[in-house]
Amino acid sequence: MENSWLVWAHNSVDYGIIGILVLMSVVSLWMFIERLMFFGAVRTNEYETKEELELDLGNNVSTIATIGSNAPYVGLLGTVLGIMITFYTLGDVGAVDPKKIMTGLALALKATAMGLVVAIPAIVFYNILLRKMERILTLWEIDIHKKQG
C-alpha cells in the first residue's frame, strides 16, 4: 500500500509537472505564432485611435509573459515535491543508499530544468512581440502625422 503511494506520487510529479510545462510551452509557442501572423496582417490605417490598435496588438501577449514568469516556479514545485518523495522514501526504507539519493535528486531537478526550458523561450517571445508592437504603434503615429500634415 505504502509503496503504491510512492509510485503514484513519483509519477504525478514526473508526468504531472512535466505535462503542465509541456502544455505551457505549446500554448506559448502557439500564441507567439498567432501574434506574429496578426502583426503581419494588421492594417494600421484601419484604426482611428492608438488605444484601439494597442488593444488588438496586445491580445495574448500578457499570457506569454505569464507563462515565461511562472514556468520556473512550476519546475521548482516539481523539484521540491521530487525531493520530498526522495527523502520520504529514504526515511521509510531506513537505509542510506547514495545511489538512490543521487537518482532521486537528479530526477527531481529535471523539473526545474524543464521549467527553465519553457521560460527562456517564452520571455524571448514576449520581448520580440513587445518590440514589434512598439514598431507598429510608431508606424501608426507616423501615418497619422502624415495625414494631418
KOLBA-348241 format. One record per atom (N, C-alpha, C): residue number from 1; atom name; x, y, z. Coordinates in nm, 4 decimals. Example, Ala and Ser with C-alpha at 12.3 -4.5 7.8 and 13.67 -1.06 7.14 Angstrom:
<sites>
SITE | 1 | N | 1.3190 | -0.5690 | 0.7800
SITE | 1 | CA | 1.2300 | -0.4500 | 0.7800
SITE | 1 | C | 1.3200 | -0.3300 | 0.7800
SITE | 2 | N | 1.2850 | -0.2250 | 0.7080
SITE | 2 | CA | 1.3670 | -0.1060 | 0.7140
SITE | 2 | C | 1.2900 | 0.0030 | 0.7870
</sites>
This chain:
<sites>
SITE | 1 | N | 0.0836 | -0.1198 | 0.0000
SITE | 1 | CA | 0.0000 | 0.0000 | 0.0000
SITE | 1 | C | 0.0876 | 0.1255 | 0.0000
SITE | 2 | N | 0.1848 | 0.1274 | 0.0907
SITE | 2 | CA | 0.2719 | 0.2434 | 0.1028
SITE | 2 | C | 0.3551 | 0.2624 | -0.0238
SITE | 3 | N | 0.4042 | 0.1529 | -0.0801
SITE | 3 | CA | 0.4867 | 0.1590 | -0.1999
SITE | 3 | C | 0.4067 | 0.2105 | -0.3191
SITE | 4 | N | 0.2797 | 0.1723 | -0.3300
SITE | 4 | CA | 0.1969 | 0.2198 | -0.4417
SITE | 4 | C | 0.1732 | 0.3705 | -0.4313
SITE | 5 | N | 0.1647 | 0.4222 | -0.3092
SITE | 5 | CA | 0.1509 | 0.5673 | -0.2926
SITE | 5 | C | 0.2744 | 0.6392 | -0.3454
SITE | 6 | N | 0.3910 | 0.5841 | -0.3164
SITE | 6 | CA | 0.5153 | 0.6458 | -0.3626
SITE | 6 | C | 0.5253 | 0.6432 | -0.5146
SITE | 7 | N | 0.4843 | 0.5332 | -0.5737
SITE | 7 | CA | 0.4857 | 0.5249 | -0.7203
SITE | 7 | C | 0.3902 | 0.6280 | -0.7778
SITE | 8 | N | 0.2710 | 0.6391 | -0.7198
SITE | 8 | CA | 0.1735 | 0.7379 | -0.7672
SITE | 8 | C | 0.2291 | 0.8796 | -0.7512
SITE | 9 | N | 0.2892 | 0.9074 | -0.6363
SITE | 9 | CA | 0.3441 | 1.0410 | -0.6113
SITE | 9 | C | 0.4574 | 1.0720 | -0.7082
SITE | 10 | N | 0.5442 | 0.9757 | -0.7302
SITE | 10 | CA | 0.6561 | 0.9973 | -0.8233
SITE | 10 | C | 0.6038 | 1.0207 | -0.9649
SITE | 11 | N | 0.5083 | 0.9404 | -1.0081
SITE | 11 | CA | 0.4507 | 0.9574 | -1.1421
SITE | 11 | C | 0.3761 | 1.0894 | -1.1547
SITE | 12 | N | 0.3096 | 1.1314 | -1.0478
SITE | 12 | CA | 0.2384 | 1.2595 | -1.0510
SITE | 12 | C | 0.3350 | 1.3749 | -1.0704
SITE | 13 | N | 0.4467 | 1.3700 | -1.0000
SITE | 13 | CA | 0.5468 | 1.4749 | -1.0148
SITE | 13 | C | 0.6081 | 1.4674 | -1.1541
SITE | 14 | N | 0.6455 | 1.3458 | -1.1916
SITE | 14 | CA | 0.7148 | 1.3288 | -1.3185
SITE | 14 | C | 0.6247 | 1.3671 | -1.4361
SITE | 15 | N | 0.5096 | 1.3062 | -1.4459
SITE | 15 | CA | 0.4222 | 1.3301 | -1.5607
SITE | 15 | C | 0.3355 | 1.4540 | -1.5431
SITE | 16 | N | 0.2902 | 1.4793 | -1.4213
SITE | 16 | CA | 0.2035 | 1.5948 | -1.3967
SITE | 16 | C | 0.2752 | 1.7267 | -1.4188
SITE | 17 | N | 0.3861 | 1.7458 | -1.3526
SITE | 17 | CA | 0.4610 | 1.8715 | -1.3638
SITE | 17 | C | 0.5176 | 1.8877 | -1.5040
SITE | 18 | N | 0.5790 | 1.7816 | -1.5562
SITE | 18 | CA | 0.6351 | 1.7902 | -1.6913
SITE | 18 | C | 0.5231 | 1.8110 | -1.7922
SITE | 19 | N | 0.4095 | 1.7477 | -1.7715
SITE | 19 | CA | 0.2947 | 1.7664 | -1.8609
SITE | 19 | C | 0.2452 | 1.9103 | -1.8607
SITE | 20 | N | 0.2370 | 1.9699 | -1.7427
SITE | 20 | CA | 0.1954 | 2.1100 | -1.7334
SITE | 20 | C | 0.2958 | 2.1995 | -1.8051
SITE | 21 | N | 0.4237 | 2.1708 | -1.7890
SITE | 21 | CA | 0.5266 | 2.2520 | -1.8551
SITE | 21 | C | 0.5227 | 2.2357 | -2.0065
SITE | 22 | N | 0.4973 | 2.1152 | -2.0534
SITE | 22 | CA | 0.4836 | 2.0949 | -2.1990
SITE | 22 | C | 0.3631 | 2.1714 | -2.2506
SITE | 23 | N | 0.2531 | 2.1668 | -2.1784
SITE | 23 | CA | 0.1341 | 2.2422 | -2.2176
SITE | 23 | C | 0.1634 | 2.3920 | -2.2214
SITE | 24 | N | 0.2328 | 2.4419 | -2.1203
SITE | 24 | CA | 0.2692 | 2.5842 | -2.1171
SITE | 24 | C | 0.3566 | 2.6203 | -2.2370
SITE | 25 | N | 0.4473 | 2.5315 | -2.2720
SITE | 25 | CA | 0.5357 | 2.5556 | -2.3858
SITE | 25 | C | 0.4579 | 2.5613 | -2.5164
SITE | 26 | N | 0.3662 | 2.4683 | -2.5349
SITE | 26 | CA | 0.2853 | 2.4637 | -2.6578
SITE | 26 | C | 0.1973 | 2.5876 | -2.6676
SITE | 27 | N | 0.1345 | 2.6253 | -2.5579
SITE | 27 | CA | 0.0482 | 2.7445 | -2.5576
SITE | 27 | C | 0.1301 | 2.8693 | -2.5899
SITE | 28 | N | 0.2457 | 2.8814 | -2.5292
SITE | 28 | CA | 0.3319 | 2.9969 | -2.5534
SITE | 28 | C | 0.3726 | 3.0054 | -2.7001
SITE | 29 | N | 0.4169 | 2.8943 | -2.7559
SITE | 29 | CA | 0.4578 | 2.8926 | -2.8970
SITE | 29 | C | 0.3409 | 2.9226 | -2.9887
SITE | 30 | N | 0.2243 | 2.8634 | -2.9600
SITE | 30 | CA | 0.1052 | 2.8866 | -3.0428
SITE | 30 | C | 0.0655 | 3.0344 | -3.0407
SITE | 31 | N | 0.0634 | 3.0946 | -2.9227
SITE | 31 | CA | 0.0259 | 3.2361 | -2.9121
SITE | 31 | C | 0.1286 | 3.3262 | -2.9797
SITE | 32 | N | 0.2558 | 3.2908 | -2.9707
SITE | 32 | CA | 0.3604 | 3.3677 | -3.0370
SITE | 32 | C | 0.3407 | 3.3654 | -3.1883
SITE | 33 | N | 0.3171 | 3.2482 | -3.2433
SITE | 33 | CA | 0.2958 | 3.2364 | -3.3879
SITE | 33 | C | 0.1691 | 3.3111 | -3.4297
SITE | 34 | N | 0.0639 | 3.2990 | -3.3510
SITE | 34 | CA | -0.0622 | 3.3689 | -3.3822
SITE | 34 | C | -0.0405 | 3.5198 | -3.3837
SITE | 35 | N | 0.0325 | 3.5700 | -3.2854
SITE | 35 | CA | 0.0581 | 3.7143 | -3.2783
SITE | 35 | C | 0.1445 | 3.7601 | -3.3952
SITE | 36 | N | 0.2455 | 3.6821 | -3.4321
SITE | 36 | CA | 0.3282 | 3.7189 | -3.5464
SITE | 36 | C | 0.2453 | 3.7259 | -3.6748
SITE | 37 | N | 0.1544 | 3.6305 | -3.6910
SITE | 37 | CA | 0.0675 | 3.6310 | -3.8091
SITE | 37 | C | -0.0248 | 3.7529 | -3.8068
SITE | 38 | N | -0.0784 | 3.7842 | -3.6893
SITE | 38 | CA | -0.1653 | 3.9017 | -3.6782
SITE | 38 | C | -0.0880 | 4.0295 | -3.7066
SITE | 39 | N | 0.0312 | 4.0407 | -3.6482
SITE | 39 | CA | 0.1121 | 4.1613 | -3.6693
SITE | 39 | C | 0.1457 | 4.1794 | -3.8165
SITE | 40 | N | 0.1689 | 4.0698 | -3.8865
SITE | 40 | CA | 0.1996 | 4.0789 | -4.0289
SITE | 40 | C | 0.0809 | 4.1230 | -4.1125
SITE | 41 | N | -0.0396 | 4.0963 | -4.0654
SITE | 41 | CA | -0.1596 | 4.1281 | -4.1424
SITE | 41 | C | -0.2290 | 4.2567 | -4.0966
SITE | 42 | N | -0.1837 | 4.3171 | -3.9880
SITE | 42 | CA | -0.2528 | 4.4343 | -3.9340
SITE | 42 | C | -0.2402 | 4.5535 | -4.0292
SITE | 43 | N | -0.3487 | 4.6241 | -4.0440
SITE | 43 | CA | -0.3530 | 4.7451 | -4.1282
SITE | 43 | C | -0.3725 | 4.8641 | -4.0350
SITE | 44 | N | -0.2634 | 4.9376 | -4.0114
SITE | 44 | CA | -0.2698 | 5.0474 | -3.9154
SITE | 44 | C | -0.3649 | 5.1577 | -3.9607
SITE | 45 | N | -0.3849 | 5.1725 | -4.0915
SITE | 45 | CA | -0.4736 | 5.2789 | -4.1408
SITE | 45 | C | -0.6203 | 5.2513 | -4.1110
SITE | 46 | N | -0.6537 | 5.1320 | -4.0651
SITE | 46 | CA | -0.7918 | 5.0982 | -4.0306
SITE | 46 | C | -0.8271 | 5.1380 | -3.8869
SITE | 47 | N | -0.7307 | 5.1876 | -3.8125
SITE | 47 | CA | -0.7526 | 5.2237 | -3.6722
SITE | 47 | C | -0.7563 | 5.3750 | -3.6592
SITE | 48 | N | -0.8603 | 5.4233 | -3.5936
SITE | 48 | CA | -0.8734 | 5.5679 | -3.5743
SITE | 48 | C | -0.8001 | 5.6164 | -3.4506
SITE | 49 | N | -0.7897 | 5.5307 | -3.3486
SITE | 49 | CA | -0.7207 | 5.5714 | -3.2266
SITE | 49 | C | -0.6087 | 5.4734 | -3.1941
SITE | 50 | N | -0.5099 | 5.5261 | -3.1272
SITE | 50 | CA | -0.3961 | 5.4444 | -3.0857
SITE | 50 | C | -0.4402 | 5.3382 | -2.9855
SITE | 51 | N | -0.5354 | 5.3705 | -2.9014
SITE | 51 | CA | -0.5832 | 5.2780 | -2.7984
SITE | 51 | C | -0.6466 | 5.1541 | -2.8607
SITE | 52 | N | -0.7249 | 5.1732 | -2.9693
SITE | 52 | CA | -0.7862 | 5.0586 | -3.0373
SITE | 52 | C | -0.6782 | 4.9658 | -3.0935
SITE | 53 | N | -0.5768 | 5.0246 | -3.1535
SITE | 53 | CA | -0.4664 | 4.9471 | -3.2086
SITE | 53 | C | -0.3913 | 4.8740 | -3.0980
SITE | 54 | N | -0.3648 | 4.9413 | -2.9868
SITE | 54 | CA | -0.2951 | 4.8786 | -2.8744
SITE | 54 | C | -0.3726 | 4.7600 | -2.8191
SITE | 55 | N | -0.5043 | 4.7742 | -2.8097
SITE | 55 | CA | -0.5868 | 4.6637 | -2.7602
SITE | 55 | C | -0.5753 | 4.5411 | -2.8497
SITE | 56 | N | -0.5831 | 4.5625 | -2.9806
SITE | 56 | CA | -0.5730 | 4.4494 | -3.0727
SITE | 56 | C | -0.4334 | 4.3888 | -3.0742
SITE | 57 | N | -0.3321 | 4.4728 | -3.0672
SITE | 57 | CA | -0.1949 | 4.4225 | -3.0687
SITE | 57 | C | -0.1600 | 4.3447 | -2.9424
SITE | 58 | N | -0.2163 | 4.3853 | -2.8300
SITE | 58 | CA | -0.1800 | 4.3273 | -2.7010
SITE | 58 | C | -0.2471 | 4.1964 | -2.6660
SITE | 59 | N | -0.3414 | 4.1502 | -2.7482
SITE | 59 | CA | -0.4078 | 4.0234 | -2.7184
SITE | 59 | C | -0.3064 | 3.9103 | -2.7057
SITE | 60 | N | -0.3184 | 3.8311 | -2.6000
SITE | 60 | CA | -0.2371 | 3.7120 | -2.5726
SITE | 60 | C | -0.0916 | 3.7400 | -2.5354
SITE | 61 | N | -0.0469 | 3.8633 | -2.5446
SITE | 61 | CA | 0.0930 | 3.8928 | -2.5132
SITE | 61 | C | 0.1178 | 3.8762 | -2.3626
SITE | 62 | N | 0.0247 | 3.9181 | -2.2814
SITE | 62 | CA | 0.0430 | 3.9034 | -2.1363
SITE | 62 | C | 0.0392 | 3.7570 | -2.0941
SITE | 63 | N | -0.0320 | 3.6744 | -2.1683
SITE | 63 | CA | -0.0346 | 3.5314 | -2.1370
SITE | 63 | C | 0.1034 | 3.4700 | -2.1586
SITE | 64 | N | 0.1702 | 3.5112 | -2.2660
SITE | 64 | CA | 0.3061 | 3.4630 | -2.2918
SITE | 64 | C | 0.3998 | 3.5076 | -2.1791
SITE | 65 | N | 0.3842 | 3.6317 | -2.1341
SITE | 65 | CA | 0.4667 | 3.6814 | -2.0235
SITE | 65 | C | 0.4379 | 3.6039 | -1.8950
SITE | 66 | N | 0.3124 | 3.5719 | -1.8717
SITE | 66 | CA | 0.2743 | 3.4961 | -1.7529
SITE | 66 | C | 0.3349 | 3.3560 | -1.7563
SITE | 67 | N | 0.3316 | 3.2936 | -1.8718
SITE | 67 | CA | 0.3931 | 3.1608 | -1.8855
SITE | 67 | C | 0.5432 | 3.1704 | -1.8600
SITE | 68 | N | 0.6067 | 3.2701 | -1.9195
SITE | 68 | CA | 0.7508 | 3.2863 | -1.9026
SITE | 68 | C | 0.7916 | 3.3122 | -1.7592
SITE | 69 | N | 0.7095 | 3.3857 | -1.6867
SITE | 69 | CA | 0.7475 | 3.4177 | -1.5488
SITE | 69 | C | 0.7098 | 3.3075 | -1.4501
SITE | 70 | N | 0.6143 | 3.2219 | -1.4852
SITE | 70 | CA | 0.5703 | 3.1190 | -1.3910
SITE | 70 | C | 0.6257 | 2.9796 | -1.4185
SITE | 71 | N | 0.6760 | 2.9546 | -1.5372
SITE | 71 | CA | 0.7303 | 2.8218 | -1.5689
SITE | 71 | C | 0.8425 | 2.7795 | -1.4734
SITE | 72 | N | 0.9347 | 2.8690 | -1.4362
SITE | 72 | CA | 1.0376 | 2.8254 | -1.3403
SITE | 72 | C | 0.9791 | 2.7838 | -1.2048
SITE | 73 | N | 0.8708 | 2.8490 | -1.1647
SITE | 73 | CA | 0.8084 | 2.8139 | -1.0373
SITE | 73 | C | 0.7389 | 2.6784 | -1.0449
SITE | 74 | N | 0.6776 | 2.6490 | -1.1581
SITE | 74 | CA | 0.6165 | 2.5172 | -1.1759
SITE | 74 | C | 0.7265 | 2.4102 | -1.1714
SITE | 75 | N | 0.8376 | 2.4365 | -1.2389
SITE | 75 | CA | 0.9502 | 2.3435 | -1.2337
SITE | 75 | C | 1.0057 | 2.3283 | -1.0941
SITE | 76 | N | 1.0162 | 2.4388 | -1.0222
SITE | 76 | CA | 1.0650 | 2.4338 | -0.8849
SITE | 76 | C | 0.9710 | 2.3540 | -0.7952
SITE | 77 | N | 0.8411 | 2.3688 | -0.8172
SITE | 77 | CA | 0.7438 | 2.2899 | -0.7421
SITE | 77 | C | 0.7678 | 2.1413 | -0.7654
SITE | 78 | N | 0.7906 | 2.1039 | -0.8905
SITE | 78 | CA | 0.8206 | 1.9637 | -0.9208
SITE | 78 | C | 0.9464 | 1.9168 | -0.8521
SITE | 79 | N | 1.0469 | 2.0026 | -0.8471
SITE | 79 | CA | 1.1721 | 1.9664 | -0.7810
SITE | 79 | C | 1.1515 | 1.9472 | -0.6313
SITE | 80 | N | 1.0811 | 2.0392 | -0.5696
SITE | 80 | CA | 1.0564 | 2.0288 | -0.4254
SITE | 80 | C | 0.9777 | 1.9017 | -0.3940
SITE | 81 | N | 0.8741 | 1.8752 | -0.4718
SITE | 81 | CA | 0.7958 | 1.7535 | -0.4484
SITE | 81 | C | 0.8802 | 1.6286 | -0.4716
SITE | 82 | N | 0.9644 | 1.6306 | -0.5759
SITE | 82 | CA | 1.0519 | 1.5161 | -0.6027
SITE | 82 | C | 1.1506 | 1.4919 | -0.4914
SITE | 83 | N | 1.2059 | 1.5987 | -0.4361
SITE | 83 | CA | 1.2999 | 1.5847 | -0.3245
SITE | 83 | C | 1.2278 | 1.5333 | -0.1998
SITE | 84 | N | 1.1071 | 1.5835 | -0.1768
SITE | 84 | CA | 1.0292 | 1.5349 | -0.0621
SITE | 84 | C | 1.0024 | 1.3851 | -0.0744
SITE | 85 | N | 0.9668 | 1.3411 | -0.1940
SITE | 85 | CA | 0.9409 | 1.1984 | -0.2157
SITE | 85 | C | 1.0684 | 1.1176 | -0.1956
SITE | 86 | N | 1.1809 | 1.1696 | -0.2427
SITE | 86 | CA | 1.3089 | 1.1005 | -0.2253
SITE | 86 | C | 1.3422 | 1.0856 | -0.0768
SITE | 87 | N | 1.3283 | 1.1943 | -0.0014
SITE | 87 | CA | 1.3578 | 1.1869 | 0.1417
SITE | 87 | C | 1.2590 | 1.0966 | 0.2147
SITE | 88 | N | 1.1333 | 1.0992 | 0.1753
SITE | 88 | CA | 1.0346 | 1.0119 | 0.2386
SITE | 88 | C | 1.0695 | 0.8659 | 0.2127
SITE | 89 | N | 1.1088 | 0.8367 | 0.0894
SITE | 89 | CA | 1.1466 | 0.7001 | 0.0542
SITE | 89 | C | 1.2673 | 0.6547 | 0.1353
SITE | 90 | N | 1.3674 | 0.7422 | 0.1473
SITE | 90 | CA | 1.4863 | 0.7077 | 0.2260
SITE | 90 | C | 1.4519 | 0.6868 | 0.3730
SITE | 91 | N | 1.3653 | 0.7716 | 0.4250
SITE | 91 | CA | 1.3248 | 0.7573 | 0.5646
SITE | 91 | C | 1.2427 | 0.6327 | 0.5870
SITE | 92 | N | 1.1626 | 0.5957 | 0.4895
SITE | 92 | CA | 1.0777 | 0.4777 | 0.5008
SITE | 92 | C | 1.1616 | 0.3496 | 0.4954
SITE | 93 | N | 1.2631 | 0.3494 | 0.4098
SITE | 93 | CA | 1.3488 | 0.2324 | 0.3962
SITE | 93 | C | 1.4413 | 0.2199 | 0.5161
SITE | 94 | N | 1.4885 | 0.3344 | 0.5664
SITE | 94 | CA | 1.5739 | 0.3339 | 0.6842
SITE | 94 | C | 1.7216 | 0.3154 | 0.6541
SITE | 95 | N | 1.7545 | 0.2973 | 0.5296
SITE | 95 | CA | 1.8953 | 0.2817 | 0.4919
SITE | 95 | C | 1.9329 | 0.3939 | 0.3967
SITE | 96 | N | 2.0548 | 0.4402 | 0.4071
SITE | 96 | CA | 2.1006 | 0.5481 | 0.3202
SITE | 96 | C | 2.1812 | 0.4871 | 0.2059
SITE | 97 | N | 2.1237 | 0.4929 | 0.0886
SITE | 97 | CA | 2.1898 | 0.4416 | -0.0310
SITE | 97 | C | 2.2219 | 0.5610 | -0.1200
SITE | 98 | N | 2.3493 | 0.5970 | -0.1326
SITE | 98 | CA | 2.3862 | 0.7147 | -0.2119
SITE | 98 | C | 2.3329 | 0.7093 | -0.3552
SITE | 99 | N | 2.3279 | 0.5907 | -0.4124
SITE | 99 | CA | 2.2770 | 0.5774 | -0.5492
SITE | 99 | C | 2.1302 | 0.6195 | -0.5570
SITE | 100 | N | 2.0502 | 0.5772 | -0.4590
SITE | 100 | CA | 1.9087 | 0.6148 | -0.4574
SITE | 100 | C | 1.8917 | 0.7653 | -0.4353
SITE | 101 | N | 1.9747 | 0.8209 | -0.3486
SITE | 101 | CA | 1.9665 | 0.9646 | -0.3223
SITE | 101 | C | 1.9987 | 1.0427 | -0.4490
SITE | 102 | N | 2.1080 | 1.0091 | -0.5130
SITE | 102 | CA | 2.1510 | 1.0826 | -0.6331
SITE | 102 | C | 2.0501 | 1.0665 | -0.7465
SITE | 103 | N | 1.9975 | 0.9459 | -0.7641
SITE | 103 | CA | 1.8983 | 0.9225 | -0.8691
SITE | 103 | C | 1.7721 | 1.0026 | -0.8414
SITE | 104 | N | 1.7261 | 1.0001 | -0.7182
SITE | 104 | CA | 1.6055 | 1.0750 | -0.6817
SITE | 104 | C | 1.6228 | 1.2245 | -0.6993
SITE | 105 | N | 1.7372 | 1.2765 | -0.6573
SITE | 105 | CA | 1.7620 | 1.4205 | -0.6714
SITE | 105 | C | 1.7775 | 1.4606 | -0.8182
SITE | 106 | N | 1.8429 | 1.3766 | -0.8974
SITE | 106 | CA | 1.8577 | 1.4068 | -1.0402
SITE | 106 | C | 1.7223 | 1.4103 | -1.1088
SITE | 107 | N | 1.6361 | 1.3164 | -1.0762
SITE | 107 | CA | 1.5021 | 1.3156 | -1.1351
SITE | 107 | C | 1.4220 | 1.4373 | -1.0906
SITE | 108 | N | 1.4410 | 1.4772 | -0.9656
SITE | 108 | CA | 1.3692 | 1.5943 | -0.9149
SITE | 108 | C | 1.4158 | 1.7213 | -0.9864
SITE | 109 | N | 1.5447 | 1.7338 | -1.0092
SITE | 109 | CA | 1.5989 | 1.8534 | -1.0747
SITE | 109 | C | 1.5569 | 1.8643 | -1.2215
SITE | 110 | N | 1.5147 | 1.7538 | -1.2782
SITE | 110 | CA | 1.4657 | 1.7545 | -1.4165
SITE | 110 | C | 1.3498 | 1.8532 | -1.4316
SITE | 111 | N | 1.2660 | 1.8637 | -1.3305
SITE | 111 | CA | 1.1524 | 1.9549 | -1.3364
SITE | 111 | C | 1.1974 | 2.1006 | -1.3421
SITE | 112 | N | 1.2983 | 2.1361 | -1.2647
SITE | 112 | CA | 1.3498 | 2.2734 | -1.2695
SITE | 112 | C | 1.4092 | 2.3032 | -1.4060
SITE | 113 | N | 1.4845 | 2.2092 | -1.4594
SITE | 113 | CA | 1.5432 | 2.2290 | -1.5917
SITE | 113 | C | 1.4341 | 2.2485 | -1.6964
SITE | 114 | N | 1.3294 | 2.1692 | -1.6902
SITE | 114 | CA | 1.2194 | 2.1838 | -1.7858
SITE | 114 | C | 1.1496 | 2.3187 | -1.7690
SITE | 115 | N | 1.1359 | 2.3639 | -1.6461
SITE | 115 | CA | 1.0764 | 2.4955 | -1.6228
SITE | 115 | C | 1.1564 | 2.6055 | -1.6896
SITE | 116 | N | 1.2870 | 2.5961 | -1.6823
SITE | 116 | CA | 1.3733 | 2.6952 | -1.7474
SITE | 116 | C | 1.3675 | 2.6828 | -1.8996
SITE | 117 | N | 1.3586 | 2.5599 | -1.9484
SITE | 117 | CA | 1.3489 | 2.5375 | -2.0931
SITE | 117 | C | 1.2200 | 2.5991 | -2.1482
SITE | 118 | N | 1.1160 | 2.6027 | -2.0686
SITE | 118 | CA | 0.9903 | 2.6653 | -2.1110
SITE | 118 | C | 0.9981 | 2.8169 | -2.0944
SITE | 119 | N | 1.0540 | 2.8625 | -1.9844
SITE | 119 | CA | 1.0535 | 3.0054 | -1.9519
SITE | 119 | C | 1.1408 | 3.0883 | -2.0453
SITE | 120 | N | 1.2579 | 3.0408 | -2.0768
SITE | 120 | CA | 1.3518 | 3.1216 | -2.1561
SITE | 120 | C | 1.2947 | 3.1565 | -2.2933
SITE | 121 | N | 1.2451 | 3.0600 | -2.3713
SITE | 121 | CA | 1.1861 | 3.0985 | -2.4998
SITE | 121 | C | 1.0620 | 3.1865 | -2.4843
SITE | 122 | N | 0.9801 | 3.1605 | -2.3818
SITE | 122 | CA | 0.8588 | 3.2415 | -2.3631
SITE | 122 | C | 0.8948 | 3.3876 | -2.3387
SITE | 123 | N | 0.9977 | 3.4138 | -2.2599
SITE | 123 | CA | 1.0399 | 3.5522 | -2.2351
SITE | 123 | C | 1.0982 | 3.6132 | -2.3621
SITE | 124 | N | 1.1711 | 3.5342 | -2.4405
SITE | 124 | CA | 1.2218 | 3.5835 | -2.5692
SITE | 124 | C | 1.1039 | 3.6169 | -2.6613
SITE | 125 | N | 1.0043 | 3.5285 | -2.6673
SITE | 125 | CA | 0.8846 | 3.5551 | -2.7486
SITE | 125 | C | 0.8188 | 3.6857 | -2.7055
SITE | 126 | N | 0.8035 | 3.7018 | -2.5752
SITE | 126 | CA | 0.7399 | 3.8213 | -2.5205
SITE | 126 | C | 0.8148 | 3.9478 | -2.5618
SITE | 127 | N | 0.9467 | 3.9454 | -2.5487
SITE | 127 | CA | 1.0266 | 4.0632 | -2.5845
SITE | 127 | C | 1.0208 | 4.0927 | -2.7339
SITE | 128 | N | 1.0217 | 3.9900 | -2.8156
SITE | 128 | CA | 1.0083 | 4.0099 | -2.9601
SITE | 128 | C | 0.8736 | 4.0745 | -2.9923
SITE | 129 | N | 0.7679 | 4.0249 | -2.9305
SITE | 129 | CA | 0.6342 | 4.0800 | -2.9564
SITE | 129 | C | 0.6226 | 4.2238 | -2.9073
SITE | 130 | N | 0.6808 | 4.2531 | -2.7915
SITE | 130 | CA | 0.6769 | 4.3911 | -2.7419
SITE | 130 | C | 0.7436 | 4.4865 | -2.8397
SITE | 131 | N | 0.8579 | 4.4459 | -2.8919
SITE | 131 | CA | 0.9295 | 4.5315 | -2.9879
SITE | 131 | C | 0.8486 | 4.5501 | -3.1155
SITE | 132 | N | 0.7865 | 4.4438 | -3.1632
SITE | 132 | CA | 0.7034 | 4.4544 | -3.2838
SITE | 132 | C | 0.5819 | 4.5433 | -3.2585
SITE | 133 | N | 0.5245 | 4.5340 | -3.1381
SITE | 133 | CA | 0.4117 | 4.6204 | -3.1037
SITE | 133 | C | 0.4543 | 4.7673 | -3.1039
SITE | 134 | N | 0.5688 | 4.7960 | -3.0431
SITE | 134 | CA | 0.6195 | 4.9338 | -3.0405
SITE | 134 | C | 0.6408 | 4.9863 | -3.1819
SITE | 135 | N | 0.6943 | 4.9021 | -3.2661
SITE | 135 | CA | 0.7210 | 4.9412 | -3.4052
SITE | 135 | C | 0.5910 | 4.9713 | -3.4805
SITE | 136 | N | 0.4917 | 4.8848 | -3.4644
SITE | 136 | CA | 0.3625 | 4.9062 | -3.5320
SITE | 136 | C | 0.2956 | 5.0329 | -3.4809
SITE | 137 | N | 0.3012 | 5.0558 | -3.3503
SITE | 137 | CA | 0.2415 | 5.1770 | -3.2935
SITE | 137 | C | 0.3129 | 5.3026 | -3.3431
SITE | 138 | N | 0.4429 | 5.2956 | -3.3560
SITE | 138 | CA | 0.5187 | 5.4099 | -3.4089
SITE | 138 | C | 0.4821 | 5.4348 | -3.5547
SITE | 139 | N | 0.4679 | 5.3295 | -3.6329
SITE | 139 | CA | 0.4263 | 5.3455 | -3.7732
SITE | 139 | C | 0.2866 | 5.4067 | -3.7817
SITE | 140 | N | 0.1989 | 5.3675 | -3.6900
SITE | 140 | CA | 0.0644 | 5.4258 | -3.6875
SITE | 140 | C | 0.0735 | 5.5759 | -3.6608
SITE | 141 | N | 0.1577 | 5.6155 | -3.5632
SITE | 141 | CA | 0.1735 | 5.7579 | -3.5310
SITE | 141 | C | 0.2321 | 5.8353 | -3.6499
SITE | 142 | N | 0.3263 | 5.7757 | -3.7195
SITE | 142 | CA | 0.3839 | 5.8405 | -3.8376
SITE | 142 | C | 0.2761 | 5.8607 | -3.9437
SITE | 143 | N | 0.1930 | 5.7596 | -3.9664
SITE | 143 | CA | 0.0846 | 5.7696 | -4.0640
SITE | 143 | C | -0.0148 | 5.8799 | -4.0263
SITE | 144 | N | -0.0471 | 5.8892 | -3.8974
SITE | 144 | CA | -0.1414 | 5.9914 | -3.8518
SITE | 144 | C | -0.0830 | 6.1321 | -3.8753
SITE | 145 | N | 0.0446 | 6.1483 | -3.8444
SITE | 145 | CA | 0.1085 | 6.2788 | -3.8644
SITE | 145 | C | 0.1150 | 6.3167 | -4.0110
SITE | 146 | N | 0.1341 | 6.2191 | -4.0976
SITE | 146 | CA | 0.1371 | 6.2458 | -4.2411
SITE | 146 | C | -0.0007 | 6.2878 | -4.2919
SITE | 147 | N | -0.1050 | 6.2232 | -4.2396
SITE | 147 | CA | -0.2424 | 6.2572 | -4.2793
SITE | 147 | C | -0.2797 | 6.3975 | -4.2317
SITE | 148 | N | -0.2335 | 6.4343 | -4.1117
SITE | 148 | CA | -0.2665 | 6.5649 | -4.0561
SITE | 148 | C | -0.1833 | 6.6760 | -4.1172
SITE | 149 | N | -0.0639 | 6.6428 | -4.1579
SITE | 149 | CA | 0.0310 | 6.7461 | -4.2044
SITE | 149 | C | 0.0275 | 6.7601 | -4.3501
</sites>
